[in-house]
Amino acid sequence: MSEKQQTFKHESLQDQKSIQDMLKSISKAIAKGELTFSDHNSEIKLEPSGLLNLKVTAKTEEQEQRLELRISWKTSSDSDKNTVLNIE
């Protein structure tokens, strides 16, 4: 049975200290293997495990600079764990 797709998005203006605190919280949650994001509109729970893919993009334009961090991983179902490799 496949899980339904969920998306969580949040955008707000924050100071540097608040961003640092959020990044520290994300780091601790990744180490724990459980991330929960929520605001007054929605909530999503993620369970990072195994190898994680990290994509970093930094960009500068005339009036704006941007840093994007993307962390992704594959989730495995119980059927994936029970797959047997046969070699003949």
Secondary structure, DSSP 8 states (H G I E B T S, - for coil): ---------------HHHHHHHHHHHHHHHHHT-EEEE-SS-EEEE---S--EEEEEEEE-SS-EEEEEEEE-----HHHHT------
